[in-house]
C-alpha cells in the first residue's frame, strides 16, 4: 500500500448466499471510509457484484493496511440511505440464530427485492423520486379535514382498551368471538399510538384480507400515510412502502408475514390479526414464524403486541392462561365473548349423513342432504345469502377408469392431478404439471373415465342444478388468480348479487358478509382422523371462523345457522363447536398434548432433506441423526431430547424430487437450540459428502407446523 493512499478500514459485510456455501459469518472487505453497521453496500463476491450489509464494527484505520493485499474493496455504498438500526439487526440476528439460517440470508432476504438489485446510481434515482412524491403530498388526502366519527364502544371493547392503557407493554391475546369488534380495538389502540407520535405495524395472514382492512384503516385515519407491504405489490411499490416506513414517513404499515421485518424507527404497536393462521409461518427458505417474531420484537422494543383471534393457536392460548389455570401466564388475556349489538352466534346443526336415504345404485350422493338444501332454499326465498364451505378446489380430486383402475396421477409427484372442468385440464397442485384431459383411459382405452370426489367447481355446478334460478358464486384460488378478480367477486357478494357462495377457506375468515345467514360445511370429516397432531386444532378454527360469517347483522342473527354434514356427529370436536366452547376444546387438546409430549409442552425441530432418490434423502438424515446421537452421548444431554428415525414426507415425491424428514423433540427449548447450533457445521460438512450420493437440499424447520 502506498503511504500517500488514504487509510483503509476493514469492515464486515454479510451477503446472501445459499445454505450449502457455509457463509454464515460476515466477510471482510476494505473501505476508504468507516461505515456504520446496517449500511447497504455493493461488494464483489466471486465474479459478481452483490448487495451486502455492513455488520461488524469498522476496524481501526491501520488495521485495514495490514490486509491491503488480501481483501477486496467495497465497490459502492448506497449513500443517503440511513443504516438499518441496531434493534432491527438484533431482530434479524435472533431470527437467524433461532431458525438456523445464515445472517446474510436472513438480513438480505427481508429487504425489498428491488433494493437488493440497485447499484449506487440507480439508488439515487429512486431516492430522488421518493422525495419528490413525499414533497407533493402523495399518499395523503388533502380534503381530509378530520377523520370520520368512531362507533360507540361496547363495554367489553372499552374494558379491553382500558387494560391496554393501564397495563404493561407486553403481548396481549385479544380473544373475541367473530363479530365481537376486535378490529375496532385495533383501530382505537392505533389512534392512541399515532397521537403519541408512534408508528403501528398491523399484520394480516393473507394478501386477500389486506385490501379490506386497508380500506377500513384508510377511512378511519384519513390524512395519515398508510402503506401496504405484501408479495402482491410490484417491486417498485414494495420498495417505496418500505422506504417510507424506514425513513419514518409512514404512520401505519399493513402487511403479511414479511412485514414483521419492516424497520420502524417510531414503533409503538404491533397487531397480529388472526394470529392462529398457519400463513404466518414461512414454509420454505428461512422458515420463521412472523407471529412469534412479533412477540420477540414487542418485548425488544417495549411496545404492546395485540394477538387477535376467535380461535387462538394452542401455544398462544397456553401463554395467555394464568398459571393458576394451568397456563404459562406470559401474556395478558383480553376476552370479548359477545358480538357487537348483542348479536347471536349461529345455531350449530349437526346433520348425521348415516340417517340420510342412500342414493340409487350407480348414482353419486347429492352434494347437500335434503334438509340442508331446503334450508338454503328458504334463505333464497327470503332474499338472504348462504355460504357453502368445501376446502378443496377444482372439479374433482381425481379422474378414474372403472375398467382398469387407472387414476390421474402426476408423473412427477406422488399425488393425484386434480380435474379442472372449466379448462378441461388435469393439474397437479404440487408441481403445477398440467395436461389436457384425455379422451379415453391412457391404459385401456375406455372412454368412460369419471371424476371421483368433489371440489368447489363441481359443487358449484351441482348446486346450480339443485337450485334452479339461484345465483351461485364461487371464490377459490382458481377464480381469483387474476388481478382484481377477488375484489370483484367480493363486491358482488356484498351487493347481494349472489344467493349461494361456494368457497374454500379463503372466504371463511376476516370477511364481513352482512347478508349471509347460513353457513354449511360440506365435507368437514376429512381432518378428524389425520395423522398431524394439529389437524383438530386447525379444523376447529376453520369451522368456527366459517360460522362467524353468518348472522353478522344483528337484525338477522336470530335465525342464522351453521350446518355440518358429517358421518361422525358425536365427535368431540363437533360437540365443542355446537356450544362454541373454545376454552373446553383447548383444555382437552392441551391435556392430550401434555400426555404425548407435544407443543406447547415440548419443542420440535424437523430436519428435512430432498434428494434424487429416497435413499439419498434418508441416508443424509440417518448420518445427521447419528452425529446428533454422538454429540448427546458425549455431553450427557440425551435425557430431554428424543431423535426419531427418518421417514418419507406425506407427499413423498414432488417434481421428481424425493423428500424425507426426521423429527427432533426436546422437553426444553434451550437444549434443542444448543444441539442445533452445535450440529450446523457438522451437518454442512455431511451434506457436502452426501451430494455425491444424490442429496440435493436440506433444511432445519424449527417449530414445524406439521409432522
C-alpha positions in Angstrom: 0.0 0.0 0.0 1.3 3.5 -0.9 1.9 5.7 2.1 0.1 8.5 0.3 -3.0 6.4 -0.2 -5.9 7.2 2.1 -6.2 4.9 5.1 -8.3 1.8 4.6 -10.9 0.4 7.1 -11.7 -3.2 7.4 -15.4 -3.9 7.6 -17.5 -7.0 8.0 -20.2 -7.4 5.4 -23.0 -10.1 5.3 -24.1 -11.3 1.8 -27.0 -13.5 0.7 -25.5 -16.9 -0.1 -27.0 -20.4 -0.4 -27.1 -22.5 2.8 -24.6 -25.1 1.4 -22.0 -22.4 0.9 -21.3 -22.3 4.6 -21.0 -18.5 4.6 -22.6 -17.9 7.9 -20.4 -15.1 9.2 -19.6 -11.6 7.8 -16.9 -11.4 5.1 -14.1 -8.9 5.4 -13.7 -6.0 2.9 -11.8 -2.8 2.8 -13.4 0.6 2.7 -11.8 4.1 2.3 -14.1 5.5 4.9 -15.6 4.0 8.1 -19.1 2.5 7.5 -21.8 2.3 10.2 -23.3 -1.2 10.9 -26.5 -1.5 8.9 -25.2 0.4 5.9 -26.0 -1.2 2.5 -23.1 -1.7 0.1 -22.2 -3.4 -3.1 -19.3 -5.8 -2.8 -17.5 -8.2 -5.1 -18.4 -11.9 -4.5 -16.7 -14.3 -6.9 -17.3 -13.0 -10.3 -20.4 -11.0 -9.3 -21.1 -7.8 -7.5 -23.8 -8.2 -5.0 -25.6 -6.2 -2.3 -24.5 -6.7 1.2 -24.9 -5.1 4.6 -22.2 -3.9 6.9 -22.5 -5.9 10.1 -19.3 -5.8 12.1 -18.0 -2.6 13.5 -15.4 -0.8 11.4 -11.8 -1.7 12.3 -9.1 1.0 13.2 -7.5 2.7 10.2 -4.2 0.9 10.4 -5.9 -2.5 10.7 -7.0 -2.2 7.1 -3.5 -1.5 5.9 -2.4 -4.9 7.2 -4.9 -6.6 4.9 -4.4 -4.3 1.9 -3.1 -7.1 -0.4 -5.6 -9.7 0.8 -9.0 -8.1 1.0 -11.2 -6.8 -1.8 -12.5 -3.2 -1.6 -16.2 -2.3 -1.2 -17.4 -1.4 -4.7 -20.1 1.1 -3.8 -22.1 2.5 -0.9 -25.8 3.2 -1.1 -25.4 6.7 0.2 -28.2 8.7 1.9 -29.9 5.5 3.0 -29.9 5.6 6.8 -28.3 2.4 8.2 -30.6 -0.3 9.4 -30.8 0.4 13.2 -29.4 -1.7 16.0 -32.7 -3.1 17.1 -33.5 -4.2 13.5 -30.2 -6.0 13.2 -30.8 -7.6 16.6 -34.1 -8.9 15.4 -32.5 -10.4 12.3 -29.7 -11.9 14.3 -32.2 -13.5 16.7 -34.2 -14.9 13.8 -31.2 -16.2 12.0 -29.9 -18.0 15.2 -33.3 -19.4 16.3 -34.3 -20.6 12.9 -30.9 -21.9 11.9 -30.2 -19.7 8.9 -27.2 -17.6 8.0 -27.0 -13.9 8.9 -26.6 -12.8 5.3 -29.5 -14.9 4.1 -31.9 -13.5 6.7 -30.7 -9.9 6.5 -30.9 -9.7 2.7 -34.0 -11.8 2.2 -36.2 -9.5 4.2 -35.2 -6.4 2.2 -37.3 -5.3 -0.8 -36.2 -7.3 -3.9 -35.6 -4.2 -5.9 -33.3 -2.7 -3.3 -31.1 -5.8 -3.5 -30.6 -5.2 -7.2 -29.9 -1.5 -7.3 -26.4 0.0 -7.8 -25.5 3.4 -6.3 -26.6 5.4 -9.4 -30.0 3.6 -9.7 -30.5 4.0 -5.9 -30.0 7.8 -6.1 -32.7 8.0 -8.9 -35.2 6.0 -6.7 -34.4 8.2 -3.7 -35.0 11.4 -5.7 -38.3 10.0 -7.0 -39.4 9.2 -3.4 -38.5 12.6 -2.1 -40.4 14.2 -5.0 -43.5 12.2 -4.1 -43.3 13.0 -0.5 -42.9 16.7 -1.2 -46.0 16.6 -3.4 -48.0 15.1 -0.6 -48.6 11.8 -2.4 -50.4 9.3 -0.2 -52.2 12.0 1.8 -55.8 13.0 1.2 -55.8 16.9 1.0 -59.5 17.1 1.6 -59.5 15.0 4.7 -60.0 17.7 7.3 -60.9 15.3 10.1 -61.4 11.5 10.3 -65.0 10.1 10.5 -66.5 9.7 13.9 -65.7 6.4 15.6 -68.5 4.0 16.5 -69.6 3.7 20.1 -67.6 1.2 22.1 -69.2 -1.9 23.7 -68.5 -2.4 27.4 -66.1 -5.3 26.6 -64.2 -3.2 24.0 -63.9 -0.3 26.5 -62.6 -2.7 29.2 -60.0 -4.2 26.8 -58.8 -0.7 25.8 -58.6 0.3 29.5 -56.4 -2.7 30.3 -54.2 -1.9 27.4 -53.8 1.7 28.6 -53.1 0.8 32.2 -51.2 -2.5 31.8 -47.6 -3.1 30.9 -46.2 -3.1 27.4 -46.5 -6.9 26.9 -48.1 -9.3 24.5 -51.9 -9.5 24.9 -54.3 -12.1 23.4 -57.4 -10.3 22.3 -59.8 -13.3 22.4 -63.0 -12.3 20.8 -65.8 -14.1 19.1 -66.2 -13.5 15.4 -68.1 -10.2 15.1 -67.2 -9.0 18.6 -65.4 -5.9 17.3 -61.7 -6.8 17.6 -60.9 -4.6 14.6 -62.3 -1.6 16.5 -60.0 -2.3 19.4 -57.1 -2.4 16.9 -58.1 1.0 15.5 -58.6 2.7 18.8 -55.3 1.5 20.1 -53.7 2.6 16.8 -55.2 6.0 17.3 -53.6 6.3 20.8 -50.2 5.4 19.4 -50.4 7.8 16.5 -51.4 10.6 18.8 -48.3 9.9 20.8 -46.1 10.1 17.7 -45.6 6.4 17.2 -45.9 4.1 14.2 -48.1 1.0 14.0 -47.4 -2.3 12.3 -50.6 -4.2 11.5 -50.3 -7.7 10.1 -52.8 -10.0 8.4 -52.3 -13.6 7.4 -53.1 -13.4 3.7 -53.0 -10.9 0.9 -56.7 -11.2 0.1 -57.5 -9.8 3.6 -55.3 -6.8 3.2 -57.4 -4.6 0.9 -60.5 -4.9 3.2 -58.5 -3.9 6.3 -56.7 -1.2 4.3 -60.0 0.4 3.2 -61.2 0.5 6.8 -57.9 1.9 8.2 -57.7 4.5 5.4 -61.2 5.7 6.2 -60.5 6.0 9.9 -57.1 7.6 9.6 -57.6 9.9 6.6 -54.7 12.3 6.4 -52.2 9.7 7.7 -49.7 7.9 5.5 -50.6 4.3 5.2 -48.5 1.8 3.3 -49.1 -1.9 2.4 -46.3 -4.5 2.2 -47.0 -7.9 0.7 -45.9 -10.0 -2.2 -48.9 -8.9 -4.4 -47.3 -5.5 -5.0 -44.9 -4.6 -7.8 -41.2 -4.3 -6.8 -41.3 -0.5 -7.1 -44.4 -0.4 -4.8 -42.8 -2.6 -2.2 -39.6 -0.5 -2.2 -41.5 2.8 -1.9 -43.6 1.5 1.0 -40.5 0.0 2.8 -38.6 3.3 2.4 -41.4 5.3 3.7 -41.5 3.1 6.8 -37.8 3.1 7.3 -37.5 6.8 6.9 -40.3 7.4 9.4 -42.8 8.9 6.9 -45.3 6.0 7.1 -47.6 6.1 10.1 -49.3 2.7 9.6 -47.8 -0.4 7.9 -50.3 -3.1 6.8 -48.7 -6.3 5.7 -48.4 -10.1 5.6 -45.7 -12.1 7.4 -42.6 -10.5 5.8 -43.8 -7.1 7.2 -42.5 -8.1 10.6 -39.0 -7.2 9.4 -40.0 -3.7 8.3 -37.7 -1.1 10.0 -39.9 1.3 12.0 -38.0 4.0 14.0 -41.0 5.1 16.0 -42.7 1.7 16.5 -45.4 1.9 19.1 -47.7 -1.1 18.5 -47.8 -4.4 16.7 -51.1 -6.0 15.8 -51.3 -9.6 14.6 -54.8 -10.3 13.3 -56.0 -13.9 13.1 -52.8 -14.9 15.0 -53.6 -18.6 14.8 -53.4 -18.7 11.0 -50.6 -21.0 9.6 -49.8 -18.4 6.9 -47.7 -16.6 9.5 -45.2 -19.4 9.3 -42.8 -19.3 6.3 -42.8 -22.8 4.6 -39.6 -22.6 2.6 -36.2 -21.0 2.9 -35.9 -19.3 6.3 -38.9 -20.9 8.0 -39.6 -18.2 10.5 -42.9 -17.5 12.4 -43.9 -13.9 12.0 -46.3 -14.2 15.0 -43.5 -15.4 17.3 -41.1 -12.7 16.0 -43.8 -10.1 16.6 -43.8 -11.2 20.3 -40.0 -11.0 20.4 -39.9 -7.6 18.7 -42.5 -6.2 21.0 -40.5 -7.2 24.0 -37.3 -6.0 22.4 -38.9 -2.5 21.8 -41.0 -2.5 24.9 -44.2 -1.9 22.9 -47.6 -3.8 23.2 -48.4 -6.6 20.9 -52.0 -7.4 20.2 -52.6 -11.0 19.1 -56.2 -11.2 17.9 -58.3 -14.4 17.2 -61.6 -16.1 18.0 -59.7 -19.4 17.9 -56.2 -18.8 19.2 -53.4 -21.2 18.5 -52.9 -23.5 21.4 -49.4 -22.1 22.0 -50.8 -18.6 22.4 -53.7 -19.8 24.5 -51.4 -21.6 26.8 -49.2 -18.5 27.1 -52.2 -16.3 27.9 -53.8 -18.6 30.5 -52.9 -17.7 34.1 -50.6 -20.1 35.9 -53.4 -21.0 38.3 -55.4 -22.3 35.4 -52.6 -24.4 34.0 -51.2 -21.9 31.6 -47.8 -20.1 31.4 -49.2 -16.6 32.3 -46.8 -14.9 29.9 -49.4 -12.8 28.0 -52.3 -10.7 29.0 -55.8 -12.1 28.2 -58.5 -9.7 26.9 -61.7 -11.6 26.5 -64.6 -10.3 24.3 -67.1 -13.1 24.1 -70.2 -11.1 22.9 -70.9 -9.9 19.4 -71.4 -6.2 18.7 -75.1 -5.3 19.1 -75.7 -8.4 21.2 -75.9 -10.5 18.0 -76.2 -14.2 18.4 -73.7 -16.7 17.0 -75.4 -19.0 14.5 -77.1 -22.1 15.9 -75.0 -25.1 15.0 -76.9 -28.0 13.4 -75.1 -31.3 13.0 -76.6 -33.4 10.2 -76.0 -37.1 10.5 -75.4 -38.4 7.0 -75.8 -42.0 8.0 -79.5 -41.3 8.5 -80.0 -39.8 5.0 -81.5 -42.0 2.3 -79.0 -43.9 0.2 -78.8 -42.9 -3.5 -79.9 -45.4 -6.1 -77.2 -47.9 -7.2 -74.8 -46.3 -9.7 -75.7 -42.8 -8.7 -73.5 -40.5 -6.6 -74.8 -38.9 -3.4 -76.2 -35.4 -3.8 -73.8 -32.6 -2.7 -76.1 -31.5 0.1 -78.6 -33.5 2.2 -82.2 -32.7 1.6 -82.8 -30.8 4.9 -79.8 -28.6 4.2 -80.9 -28.0 0.6 -84.4 -27.0 2.0 -82.8 -24.6 4.5 -80.8 -22.9 1.7 -83.9 -22.6 -0.5 -85.7 -20.9 2.4 -82.9 -18.4 2.6 -83.0 -17.6 -1.1 -86.8 -17.0 -0.9 -86.2 -14.5 2.0 -83.6 -12.7 0.0 -80.8 -13.9 2.3 -77.4 -15.4 1.4 -75.8 -18.8 2.2 -72.1 -19.8 2.3 -71.2 -23.4 1.4 -67.7 -24.3 2.5 -65.6 -27.0 0.8 -61.9 -26.7 1.3 -60.9 -28.4 -2.0 -60.7 -26.5 -5.2 -61.0 -27.9 -8.7 -63.9 -30.1 -10.1 -62.8 -33.4 -8.7 -59.6 -34.6 -6.9 -59.0 -37.4 -9.4 -60.3 -39.0 -12.6 -60.8 -42.7 -12.6 -61.2 -45.5 -15.1 -63.7 -48.1 -13.8 -62.4 -50.8 -16.2 -58.7 -51.0 -15.4 -58.4 -48.8 -12.3 -56.3 -46.0 -13.9 -56.3 -42.8 -11.9 -55.0 -39.4 -12.9 -51.7 -39.5 -11.0 -49.0 -36.9 -11.6 -45.9 -38.4 -13.4 -43.6 -36.2 -11.4 -45.2 -36.3 -7.9 -46.7 -38.9 -5.6 -50.1 -37.1 -5.8 -53.2 -37.1 -8.0 -53.7 -34.5 -10.7 -56.9 -32.6 -10.0 -59.6 -32.4 -12.7 -60.5 -28.8 -13.6 -63.6 -28.8 -15.8 -63.6 -25.1 -16.8 -60.5 -25.5 -19.0 -60.6 -29.3 -19.3 -57.2 -29.9 -17.7 -55.6 -32.2 -15.2 -53.5 -30.1 -12.9 -51.0 -31.1 -10.2 -51.4 -28.7 -7.3 -47.9 -29.6 -6.1 -45.6 -29.1 -9.1 -48.0 -27.4 -11.5 -47.8 -30.0 -14.2 -50.9 -29.6 -16.5 -52.3 -31.7 -19.3 -55.5 -31.7 -21.3 -58.0 -34.3 -20.1 -57.5 -37.5 -22.2 -60.4 -38.6 -24.5 -60.0 -42.1 -23.2 -58.2 -44.0 -20.5 -54.5 -43.9 -21.3 -54.0 -47.5 -20.2 -57.0 -49.4 -21.6 -58.7 -47.0 -24.0 -62.0 -47.0 -22.1 -63.8 -43.7 -22.9 -65.9 -43.7 -19.8 -63.5 -42.2 -17.3 -65.3 -40.4 -14.5 -64.5 -37.8 -11.8 -64.2 -39.1 -8.3 -64.9 -36.9 -5.3 -65.9 -33.3 -5.3 -64.2 -29.9 -5.5 -65.6 -26.4 -5.4 -66.0 -26.3 -9.2 -68.2 -29.4 -9.2 -70.1 -28.3 -6.1 -70.9 -25.0 -7.8 -72.3 -26.9 -10.8 -74.3 -29.3 -8.7 -75.8 -26.6 -6.7 -76.9 -24.7 -9.8 -78.7 -27.9 -10.9 -80.3 -28.4 -7.5 -81.3 -24.8 -7.1 -82.6 -23.7 -10.4 -82.8 -19.9 -10.7 -80.4 -19.3 -7.8 -77.4 -17.1 -8.4 -74.4 -19.3 -7.5 -70.9 -17.7 -6.9 -67.6 -19.2 -6.2 -64.4 -17.9 -4.6 -61.3 -20.0 -4.6 -57.7 -19.8 -5.8 -58.7 -20.7 -9.3 -61.3 -17.9 -9.9 -59.2 -15.2 -8.1 -55.9 -15.7 -9.9 -56.1 -12.5 -12.0 -55.6 -9.1 -10.5 -58.9 -7.5 -9.3 -60.8 -10.8 -9.5 -61.1 -11.3 -5.8 -62.3 -7.8 -5.2 -64.9 -8.1 -8.0 -66.2 -11.4 -6.5 -66.4 -10.0 -3.0 -68.2 -6.8 -4.3 -70.9 -8.9 -6.0 -71.5 -10.8 -2.7 -71.7 -7.6 -0.7 -74.1 -6.1 -3.3 -76.5 -9.0 -2.9 -75.9 -10.3 -6.4 -75.1 -13.9 -5.1 -77.6 -16.1 -3.4 -75.2 -19.0 -2.6 -71.5 -18.6 -2.3 -69.3 -21.6 -2.7 -65.8 -21.2 -1.3 -62.6 -22.6 0.2 -61.0 -21.4 3.4 -60.4 -18.1 1.6 -63.9 -16.9 2.5 -64.0 -18.4 6.0 -62.1 -15.7 7.8 -61.9 -11.9 8.0 -64.8 -11.1 5.7 -67.8 -9.1 6.9 -70.8 -10.6 4.9 -73.8 -8.8 6.2 -76.5 -10.8 4.3 -75.2 -14.3 5.0 -77.5 -16.2 7.5 -76.5 -19.8 6.7 -73.1 -21.4 6.5 -72.7 -25.1 5.6 -69.6 -27.3 5.8 -70.0 -30.0 3.2 -67.1 -32.3 4.0 -65.7 -31.4 7.4 -64.8 -35.0 8.4 -61.6 -35.2 6.3 -59.4 -33.7 9.0 -60.8 -35.5 12.0 -58.5 -38.5 11.8 -55.4 -37.0 10.2 -52.0 -38.0 11.5 -50.9 -34.4 12.0 -51.4 -33.5 15.7 -52.5 -30.0 14.8 -55.3 -31.2 12.5 -58.1 -31.0 15.0 -57.0 -27.5 16.1 -57.0 -26.3 12.5 -60.3 -27.8 11.7 -62.0 -26.3 14.8 -60.6 -22.9 13.9 -61.7 -23.2 10.3 -65.3 -24.2 11.2 -65.6 -21.6 13.9 -64.3 -18.9 11.7 -66.7 -20.0 8.9 -69.6 -20.0 11.3 -68.7 -16.4 12.2 -69.5 -15.3 8.6 -73.2 -15.9 9.4 -75.5 -13.5 11.3 -73.1 -10.6 11.5 -76.1 -8.2 11.1 -77.9 -8.3 14.4 -81.3 -7.9 12.7 -81.0 -11.3 11.1 -78.7 -13.0 13.6 -81.6 -14.6 15.4 -82.3 -17.2 12.7 -78.7 -17.7 11.4 -77.4 -21.2 11.3 -74.2 -23.3 10.8 -74.8 -26.7 9.3 -72.3 -29.6 9.5 -72.8 -32.6 7.2 -70.9 -35.4 8.9 -70.7 -39.2 9.3 -69.4 -38.7 12.9 -72.0 -36.5 14.7 -70.8 -37.5 18.2 -67.2 -36.5 17.6 -65.9 -34.3 20.5 -64.8 -31.5 18.1 -68.4 -31.1 16.8 -69.8 -31.2 20.3 -67.5 -28.3 21.4 -68.4 -26.4 18.3 -72.1 -26.7 19.0 -71.5 -24.7 22.2 -68.8 -22.5 20.7 -66.8 -23.8 23.6 -63.2 -22.9 22.5 -61.9 -23.0 26.1 -63.2 -26.5 26.7 -61.9 -27.7 23.3 -58.5 -26.1 24.0 -58.3 -27.6 27.5 -58.8 -31.1 26.2 -56.3 -30.6 23.4 -53.7 -29.3 25.8 -54.3 -32.2 28.1 -53.7 -34.6 25.2 -50.6 -32.8 24.1 -49.1 -32.8 27.6 -49.6 -36.6 27.8 -48.0 -37.0 24.3 -45.1 -34.5 24.9 -46.2 -32.2 22.1 -46.1 -28.4 21.8 -46.6 -26.2 23.7 -45.3 -28.7 26.3 -42.3 -29.6 24.2 -40.2 -28.0 21.4 -39.7 -29.6 18.0 -37.4 -29.3 15.1 -37.8 -31.1 11.8 -34.8 -32.0 9.7 -35.9 -32.1 6.1 -33.9 -33.5 3.1 -34.5 -33.7 -0.6 -32.6 -36.0 -3.0 -32.6 -37.6 -6.4 -33.7 -40.8 -4.6 -35.4 -41.6 -1.3 -32.3 -43.5 -0.2 -30.2 -40.3 -0.8 -32.5 -38.2 1.3 -32.8 -40.7 4.1 -29.1 -41.5 4.0 -28.2 -37.9 4.9 -30.8 -37.8 7.6 -29.5 -41.0 9.2 -26.0 -39.6 9.2 -27.2 -36.3 10.7 -29.1 -38.1 13.4 -26.1 -40.3 14.2 -24.0 -37.1 14.6 -26.6 -35.8 17.0 -26.6 -39.0 19.0 -22.8 -39.0 19.2 -22.9 -35.4 20.4 -25.6 -36.1 23.0 -23.7 -39.2 24.3 -20.5 -37.1 24.7 -22.3 -34.3 26.6 -24.8 -36.3 28.6 -27.7 -34.1 27.4 -29.7 -37.0 25.9 -32.4 -37.1 28.6 -34.5 -34.1 27.5 -34.1 -34.9 23.8 -35.6 -37.6 21.5 -34.5 -38.4 17.9 -36.9 -40.1 15.6 -35.8 -42.1 12.6 -36.2 -40.6 9.1 -39.4 -41.3 7.1 -40.8 -40.1 3.8 -42.9 -36.9 3.9 -46.7 -37.3 3.4 -46.2 -36.3 -0.3 -43.1 -38.2 -0.9 -42.1 -37.0 -4.4 -42.7 -33.5 -5.8 -41.4 -32.5 -9.3 -39.3 -35.8 -9.4 -37.5 -34.9 -6.2 -37.8 -37.4 -3.3 -38.4 -35.9 0.2 -37.8 -37.2 3.7 -37.9 -35.9 7.2 -36.6 -36.7 10.7 -38.1 -35.2 14.0 -36.1 -34.0 17.0 -38.1 -33.4 20.1 -37.0 -31.7 23.3 -38.7 -31.0 26.7 -36.6 -27.9 26.9 -36.3 -25.3 24.1 -32.8 -24.2 25.2 -31.4 -27.8 25.0 -32.8 -28.1 21.4 -31.3 -24.8 20.4 -27.9 -25.8 21.8 -28.0 -29.0 19.9 -28.9 -27.4 16.6 -26.3 -24.7 16.9 -23.6 -27.2 17.6 -24.6 -29.5 14.7 -25.0 -26.9 12.0 -21.3 -27.0 10.9 -21.3 -30.8 11.2 -24.4 -31.2 9.1 -23.0 -28.7 6.5 -19.9 -31.0 6.1 -22.0 -34.1 6.0 -24.2 -32.6 3.3 -21.2 -31.9 1.1 -20.3 -35.6 1.3 -23.8 -36.8 0.6 -24.2 -34.7 -2.5 -22.2 -37.3 -4.3 -24.9 -39.8 -3.4 -27.7 -37.6 -4.7 -28.6 -35.3 -1.9 -30.0 -32.0 -3.3 -31.1 -29.8 -0.4 -31.6 -30.0 3.3 -33.0 -27.6 5.9 -33.9 -27.4 9.6 -37.5 -26.4 10.4 -37.7 -25.1 14.0 -41.2 -25.2 15.5 -42.7 -27.0 12.4 -46.5 -26.6 11.8 -47.0 -30.2 10.7 -45.2 -33.5 11.3 
